[in-house]
Amino acid sequence: MHQSFHEIKHLVGLAGLDLCDLSHLDQKSGGAGKGQLMTAIDTAFKEMSEQDRKGFITILTEELLKKDPAIQEQLEEHLSRHGWGVVDNSLVLLELYDPVDLAQLPAAPRADLVKAAQRFRDGDLSGAISAACGAVDTITSSILPSDPGKASFQQRCNQALAAREVLSSIESQLRDLAWDDKALTQFVSNFKGTLNQGAYVMQALRSKMGDVHGTKPILKPLVFDTLKWAELFVRTLSVDFSDS
């Protein structure tokens, strides 16, 4: 760490370390040095539960990135070994999202996806569903005219896909690759059906599990799937297939 003695204490306090454990350490009057401070932090860290350690590392890393975004490259290699990536100064699980892929998405829906990943990481599963669906709302709203609430989430997904001419563009490109009519028809039909079913799944989970107060039962694997579906929709609706 390049931070000062007092900056380190402040950062680890923000990250959840009980500063009472460090109260005996002070630099005044030739007191403790940074080495002693780091040893005390390491001791306190080892005494944390696994869940508390995870939260401590997450918050500390994000606070460090806020103070100095330039250290991201330095941190990324170490974080990736433990299954973490950095997107917009936030830690996300690599099993959820690839930071390189997310960086290519429009800023507004990407922010919602990052928020969903953070909530999933922090155990706010209902909030993660809401944020993931919010990412899709953001991208469909950028494509479609305002809707007074008559169309369902699933309907707006299908309308946005039609407005962007996603399926026809893909069909045209596959035809250029010498796909025959039978193969094209079967593929496009199944792809369309898959997206339609995915939109329904997200819509249903948002309704049944997306309670921001966390009062409804949540199945974590389905939340994971919702976040993956959200990324798929944002990517599909933001790519210009005609330029591929």
N, C-alpha and C positions, 0 to 999 in steps of 0.2 A: 504494500500500500504506500502511496506517495502522500497520503493525507497526514496532517499533523496529529499529535497525541490527542488533542481535544476533539478534533474532527472524527477520529476513529471511535472515540467513546460515544460521540453523538450518533454516528452511523449505526453502531451495533445496538444502541438503545432504540433507535427507530426500527431496527430489525427484530426487536423483541427480547433482547438480552436484558436481564434485570441488572440495572446499573449499580444496585446495592452490592452486587458481587465484585464490583470494581471500585467501590468507594474508598478503599484503602490505598488506591494508587493515585498519585498526584505528582505533577512535574515541578510544582513550586518548591523552592528552597532545596534544589538539588535532589528532588525525590525520584520517583520511578521513571524509567525510560520506556521507549516504545517496545523494546524487547520484552520487558516485564509485563507490559499491558497485553501484548499479543499472547504471551504464555497464559495469562489469566483468562483471556477470552477463549483460548483453546480448551482450557480446563472446564470452563462453564459450558462450552459447546458440547463437550463429551458427556456432560451430565444431562443434556436435554433428551427428551424422547425423540424417536425417529420422526414423528410428525412435526415436532417443534423445530428440529434441525432443518427439515425441508422448508418450512416457512421462513426460518432465519436466513438461510442461503438465498432464497428467492427474493426477499425484500432487500437484503444487503446488496445483492447483485444489481437490482433495479435502481437502488439509490445511488450506487456507484456510477451506473450508466447515465443517470440524470446529471450527475455532477461533471462527468467527463465522458461524453459519447465516443471519444477517440479510442477508448480502451476496449471497445466492442470486439475488434479483430483479435486482440490479445486474449480476451476471455472466451471467445467462441470455440477455439480448439479444445480448451479444458472442459467447457460446458458440454460439448458434443459427446465427450467420452462418457458422460453421465446421463445422456439422453435428453439434453436441453439445447434449445436454439434461441437466438435473439431476434425479435422482430419489433421494430419501432421502440427500442429500449425496454422491451418486456420479454420475460422468459416464457417460452412455450415448449411443450413436450414435442420432441421430434416425431413421436409416433402419431401425433395429431397433424401437425403441419410442417412442411419444409419451408424454412425462412426464405430460401431463394425463390420458391414458387410464389409465396405470399407477396414478396416484394414486387412482383409483376402485376399484381391486381390493383384496381383503382383504390385510392386512399380511403375513401369513406367506408365502403364495405369491408376493406381490409381492417380498419379500426374496429369494426364490429366483430370480425372473426378473432382478432387478437383479444378483445374483451371476453369473448366466449371461451377462448383457450385459458385465459387467466382464471375465470370463474370455475372452469372444470378443474384446473390445477388446484385451486383453493377449496374445492369441495362444495361450491355453490352450484349444484347440478341443475336446479330449476332455472337459475339465472343464466347458466351456460346455454340452455335451450332457447331462452328468450333472446339472448344476444346473437346466437347463430341464426335464428329466424329473422332477427332484425337486420342481419347482413344481407339476406335475400330480399327483404323489404326495401332496403336501401338501393340495391341494384335494379330491382323491378321498377321502383319509383323514378329512377333516372331514365327509364325507357318508356314507361307508360304515362299517359296523362293522369292527373289526380283523380282519385276514385272516392266517392263519398261513403265507402265502406260496403258497397253492394257485392263486389266480387270477393270470393274467398281467397285465402293464401294460395291454394292449389290453382285456382282459376287464373290468378295474376301471374303465377309462374308460367303457365301455359300460354297466356296472352303475350308475355314478354318474349318467350321463345319464338312465337309466331312473328312478333313485331321485328325481332332481330333476324328473322328468316334463317335460323340456325339449322333446322333440319334440311331445308332446301339447299342451303350452301354446302352442307356436308354431302348430301346426295350428289350434287353437281361435281364436287371434287372427286368423290369415289368413282363416278362415271368416267371422269377424265383418267382415272387409274385403271380403266378397262374392267370395272366390275359389271357383271351382266345384270339384266333387269330383275331376275329372280332374287339374286343375292342382295341387290340394292333394296328391293321392296321389303325383304325379310329383315334386313339390318335396320333400316330406318323405322320400320314399324316397332321393332323391339326396343330401339333406342328411345323412341318417343314414349313408349309404354313405361320404360324404366324411369324416365324423368318424371312422368306423370305420377307414377306410384311413389317415387321419392318425395315429391311435393306433398302428396297425401300423408305420407309417414310423418313428415315434419309438421304438417298442419295438425295432425292428431296428437302428436307428442306435445306440441305447444299448448294445445287445449287441455290435455289431461295431466301434463307434468310440468308445464312452464309457469307454475305459480311463483311469482317473485318472492313470496313470503316463505317459501319452502315448506308448505303445510301438506303437500301431496306426496304420495309414495313415488320414488324415483328409481328407475332401473339404470344403473350406470352404463352398461354396454349400449343401451339405446341412446343415451346422451352422446356417447362417443360417436355413434353412427350419425346422429343429427348434425354434429359439427363437421363430419366428413361430407355429408350431403350438402351442407351450406357452402362449403368451399367449392364443391363441384358445380353448384348452380351459379355462384358468383363468377367462377372461371368461364363456364360455358356462355354466360350472358355478357361477359366483358371481352371475350376474344372475337376478333373480326375474322371469321372463317374465310371470307372472300379474299383476304390478303395472304392466306396461308400457302 
